[in-house]
Amino acid sequence: MAQLAGHDINTIIDHITAPMDRARSISSVLHGRLQRLELTDLGRDVTWAQRTPKDAPAVAHELAAGAGRPGSRARRAESRNSPG
């Protein structure tokens, strides 16, 4: 999501993967560091249709439009993964 929102993914990776010599859980350290970055505008309010490039094939636009409908597989996945 950070990359879709325009953040430089390489900079983020460099920041969160700084030395972890005393870490008990690498995944917890990575997660915690990423959360502390408080990245803005992660695109959570952006629809699939809005994310689809204008020059994408027509089928991509049709799928993106369907992904935003209630009950769609993408909508269910978003609700499972959304914070809160």
C-alpha positions as CSV (number, residue, x, y, z in Angstrom):
1,M,0.0,0.0,0.0
2,A,2.8,2.4,0.8
3,Q,4.2,2.1,-2.7
4,L,0.7,2.6,-4.3
5,A,0.4,5.8,-2.2
6,G,3.6,7.2,-3.7
7,H,6.1,6.4,-0.9
8,D,9.6,5.3,-1.9
9,I,9.6,1.7,-1.0
10,N,13.4,1.4,-1.0
11,T,13.7,4.2,1.6
12,I,11.0,2.5,3.8
13,I,12.8,-0.8,3.6
14,D,16.2,0.8,4.4
15,H,14.6,2.5,7.5
16,I,12.8,-0.5,8.9
17,T,15.6,-3.0,8.3
18,A,18.2,-1.0,10.2
19,P,20.4,-3.2,12.6
20,M,18.4,-5.7,14.7
21,D,21.2,-7.2,16.7
22,R,19.1,-7.7,19.9
23,A,15.7,-8.4,18.3
24,R,13.9,-11.5,19.6
25,S,11.4,-11.4,16.8
26,I,12.5,-9.9,13.4
27,S,8.9,-9.8,12.2
28,S,7.8,-7.9,15.3
29,V,10.6,-5.4,14.9
30,L,9.8,-4.8,11.2
31,H,6.1,-4.4,12.0
32,G,6.7,-2.0,14.9
33,R,9.1,0.1,12.9
34,L,6.8,0.3,10.0
35,Q,3.9,1.3,12.2
36,R,6.0,4.0,13.9
37,L,6.7,5.6,10.5
38,E,3.1,6.8,10.4
39,L,3.0,6.9,6.6
40,T,0.3,9.3,5.4
41,D,-2.2,8.6,2.6
42,L,-1.8,4.8,2.2
43,G,-4.7,4.8,-0.2
44,R,-7.2,3.0,2.0
45,D,-10.0,5.2,0.7
46,V,-9.0,4.7,-3.0
47,T,-11.2,2.4,-5.0
48,W,-9.8,-0.3,-7.3
49,A,-11.4,1.6,-10.2
50,Q,-9.3,4.7,-9.2
51,R,-6.1,2.6,-8.9
52,T,-6.6,1.2,-12.4
53,P,-4.4,3.0,-15.0
54,K,-6.5,4.9,-17.6
55,D,-4.7,3.0,-20.4
56,A,-5.3,-0.4,-18.9
57,P,-7.3,-2.9,-21.0
58,A,-11.1,-2.7,-20.8
59,V,-11.3,-6.0,-18.9
60,A,-9.1,-4.5,-16.1
61,H,-11.6,-1.6,-15.8
62,E,-14.5,-4.1,-15.6
63,L,-12.8,-6.1,-12.9
64,A,-11.8,-3.1,-10.9
65,A,-15.4,-1.8,-11.0
66,G,-16.6,-5.2,-9.8
67,A,-14.0,-5.4,-7.0
68,G,-15.6,-2.4,-5.3
69,R,-19.1,-4.0,-5.1
70,P,-20.3,-5.2,-1.8
71,G,-19.8,-9.0,-1.5
72,S,-17.0,-9.1,-4.0
73,R,-13.9,-11.1,-3.2
74,A,-11.7,-8.0,-3.1
75,R,-14.1,-6.2,-0.8
76,R,-14.2,-9.1,1.6
77,A,-10.4,-9.3,1.6
78,E,-10.2,-5.5,2.3
79,S,-12.5,-5.8,5.3
80,R,-10.5,-8.7,6.7
81,N,-7.3,-6.7,6.4
82,S,-8.5,-3.3,7.5
83,P,-7.3,-2.0,10.9
84,G,-9.7,-1.6,13.7
